[in-house]
Amino acid sequence: MAQFVSRRAPALSGLAAWFAGVAMCAMAASTPADADDIAPPDPAAPADSAAQADPAAPDKSGYSLFDPTPDDEMRKFAPDRPTKGFSVRTIDAGHFELETDLFNYTYSRYLGLTTRSVQALDPTLKVGLTNWADLEIQFNGLQSSQSFDSPSGTGPALGGGFGDVFLRTKVNLFGNDDGPAGLAVIPYVKLPSSTSVISNGAVEGGLIVPLALRLPQDYLVTLMTEVDDLKDANNSGRFANFINLVSVSHPLPGIEGANGMVELFSSAGADPATPPIYTFDLGMNYRLDQHTFLDVGLNLGLNNAAPKAQIYTGVSVRF
């Protein structure tokens, strides 16, 4: 029976290799070779533009979980949602963030099996430990899955319950507050805590590495690679899985506080029984205030094994 595919879960390479080539070319074209190559700040850019460094920025290196960053020194709020890529920015020291789907619907049809899945309330809780690191725990929330044989319509097979738990830490290496680029590393582990319909019952983990390129005219390009250690489909061992994505985001013209994102996603691994998955993803978020975002997203499958469509909406709040 097909397992529920969350917005971020590997739905798992020629296309992956192509993404890697795009990433290398984009980095070569967009990242300055040295300080002399950096273009001067655009005087017309907004004061909080991510691409404009502030030479008078306060020193926040001494803040910690028990000595929080003052509200007026907090960095630009950059949730990981929507779409599948992760932000390179961490939560400011001593502050908290909540990100969650409010509703998530996935429709899949593969090898004669049709699956409809619904998920609600899958909160990710984050706490800032230092100026450059945070700790995150994600609960894959209440899920319901219905599968049936597509040609005959027999079934359905039903399953439901709460999903697995993910533990992550995000460490920013550079570009947390400003600068032309940012880089972070995000190790994670999945703890099985769900039913067999939803979970494969295995402890799994990996490393996520997002790179952000802050380009002129408020374009943000995210290049992300991920390596996972997963249980194989035949329950006979482990395999390495590789995720690559490239996404572009930009403020939507005429709608203050709104941003649009487009993304290409590839997930493929060494297990011959686990097919690769490629998707084209669209997302939009809207800033209610400097601490709150609403979002909506649509993921479309590009190959037969990928979910045909996934639509979701959610919210991100920091405190």
LOSE-554754 format. One record per residue (C-alpha): residue number from 1; x negated, z negated, y negated. Coordinates in steps of 0.5 Angstrom, whole numbers, plus 500, padded with zeros to 3 digits. Layout:
! LOSE-554754
 num  px  pz  py
 NUM   X   Z   Y
...
This chain:
! LOSE-554754
 num  px  pz  py
   1 500 500 500
   2 497 502 493
   3 495 496 489
   4 497 495 482
   5 493 498 477
   6 492 494 470
   7 490 497 464
   8 483 496 465
   9 482 495 472
  10 478 501 476
  11 482 506 478
  12 476 509 481
  13 461 524 479
  14 461 530 476
  15 465 528 470
  16 462 521 470
  17 455 525 469
  18 458 529 464
  19 460 523 460
  20 453 520 461
  21 450 526 458
  22 455 526 452
  23 453 519 451
  24 446 521 450
  25 447 526 446
  26 451 522 441
  27 446 517 441
  28 441 522 439
  29 445 525 434
  30 448 519 431
  31 443 513 431
  32 437 513 426
  33 430 514 428
  34 428 509 423
  35 430 505 417
  36 428 511 412
  37 433 516 416
  38 439 511 414
  39 444 514 409
  40 445 510 403
  41 452 506 403
  42 458 510 400
  43 460 507 394
  44 467 509 395
  45 467 506 402
  46 471 499 402
  47 468 493 402
  48 469 491 409
  49 467 497 412
  50 463 496 418
  51 458 502 417
  52 456 498 410
  53 451 493 411
  54 451 487 406
  55 444 485 404
  56 447 478 402
  57 451 476 408
  58 451 469 410
  59 446 466 415
  60 451 464 421
  61 446 463 426
  62 447 455 426
  63 454 455 427
  64 457 453 434
  65 463 451 438
  66 462 444 435
  67 460 447 428
  68 465 453 427
  69 464 459 422
  70 468 458 416
  71 474 462 415
  72 471 466 409
  73 465 468 413
  74 468 470 419
  75 467 477 421
  76 472 483 422
  77 477 482 427
  78 476 487 433
  79 480 486 439
  80 478 489 446
  81 485 492 446
  82 488 497 446
  83 485 503 451
  84 480 501 456
  85 473 500 452
  86 471 493 450
  87 469 492 443
  88 461 490 441
  89 463 484 437
  90 464 477 439
  91 469 471 437
  92 466 467 431
  93 463 461 433
  94 468 455 434
  95 474 460 434
  96 479 462 439
  97 483 469 441
  98 489 471 445
  99 490 478 447
 100 495 480 452
 101 500 485 454
 102 507 484 452
 103 509 490 457
 104 506 494 462
 105 509 500 466
 106 505 504 471
 107 507 510 475
 108 503 513 481
 109 504 518 486
 110 498 520 491
 111 498 522 498
 112 506 522 499
 113 506 515 496
 114 510 513 490
 115 509 507 486
 116 512 504 480
 117 509 497 477
 118 511 493 472
 119 506 487 469
 120 508 482 463
 121 504 477 460
 122 497 478 462
 123 493 473 457
 124 486 474 456
 125 483 467 452
 126 476 467 448
 127 472 462 445
 128 466 463 441
 129 460 459 443
 130 455 461 438
 131 454 467 433
 132 453 472 438
 133 456 470 445
 134 463 468 447
 135 467 466 453
 136 473 469 456
 137 478 468 462
 138 483 473 463
 139 489 472 467
 140 492 478 470
 141 500 476 469
 142 506 476 472
 143 507 483 476
 144 512 487 480
 145 510 493 485
 146 515 498 488
 147 512 503 493
 148 516 508 497
 149 515 515 501
 150 515 520 496
 151 518 526 501
 152 523 522 505
 153 525 516 500
 154 524 511 505
 155 522 504 503
 156 521 501 498
 157 516 496 500
 158 516 490 494
 159 511 486 492
 160 510 481 486
 161 506 475 483
 162 501 473 479
 163 494 477 479
 164 487 475 480
 165 483 472 475
 166 477 475 471
 167 471 470 468
 168 467 474 463
 169 462 472 457
 170 460 477 452
 171 453 477 449
 172 452 481 442
 173 445 484 442
 174 445 487 435
 175 451 490 430
 176 455 484 431
 177 457 484 423
 178 455 490 421
 179 450 496 421
 180 450 503 424
 181 451 501 431
 182 452 495 435
 183 451 493 443
 184 453 488 447
 185 453 486 455
 186 459 483 458
 187 457 480 465
 188 464 479 469
 189 467 476 476
 190 473 477 479
 191 476 471 483
 192 482 473 488
 193 488 469 486
 194 494 473 488
 195 498 476 494
 196 495 482 498
 197 500 487 495
 198 497 486 488
 199 490 484 490
 200 484 486 495
 201 483 478 496
 202 475 479 495
 203 471 476 490
 204 468 482 485
 205 464 483 479
 206 459 487 475
 207 456 488 468
 208 459 492 462
 209 455 495 457
 210 459 498 450
 211 455 501 445
 212 459 502 438
 213 456 508 433
 214 459 506 426
 215 459 513 423
 216 461 515 416
 217 468 516 414
 218 470 510 418
 219 470 513 425
 220 468 509 430
 221 465 512 437
 222 464 507 443
 223 460 509 449
 224 461 504 455
 225 458 504 462
 226 460 499 467
 227 457 498 474
 228 461 494 479
 229 460 491 486
 230 467 492 490
 231 470 491 496
 232 471 498 500
 233 478 500 502
 234 476 499 509
 235 475 492 508
 236 468 493 512
 237 463 492 506
 238 461 493 499
 239 460 499 495
 240 457 500 488
 241 463 503 483
 242 461 506 476
 243 465 507 470
 244 464 511 464
 245 468 512 458
 246 467 515 451
 247 472 513 445
 248 473 515 438
 249 478 511 433
 250 479 512 426
 251 484 509 421
 252 491 513 421
 253 492 517 414
 254 498 514 410
 255 499 508 414
 256 495 502 411
 257 492 497 417
 258 494 502 423
 259 488 505 427
 260 489 511 432
 261 484 512 438
 262 483 517 444
 263 479 516 450
 264 476 519 456
 265 475 515 462
 266 472 516 469
 267 471 511 475
 268 467 513 481
 269 464 510 486
 270 460 510 493
 271 466 509 497
 272 468 515 500
 273 475 512 502
 274 476 510 494
 275 477 517 490
 276 475 517 483
 277 480 517 477
 278 479 520 471
 279 484 519 465
 280 486 521 458
 281 488 515 454
 282 491 514 447
 283 492 508 443
 284 494 505 436
 285 494 498 433
 286 497 495 427
 287 494 490 423
 288 499 485 421
 289 494 480 417
 290 486 479 418
 291 488 475 424
 292 493 479 428
 293 494 486 431
 294 500 489 435
 295 498 495 439
 296 501 500 444
 297 498 505 449
 298 499 511 453
 299 494 513 459
 300 495 520 463
 301 492 521 469
 302 487 527 470
 303 487 528 477
 304 491 527 483
 305 489 520 485
 306 489 517 478
 307 496 514 476
 308 500 519 473
 309 502 515 467
 310 501 508 464
 311 505 505 458
 312 504 498 455
 313 504 494 448
 314 501 488 446
 315 498 483 441
 316 492 480 439
 317 491 474 435
 318 485 469 433
 319 485 462 430
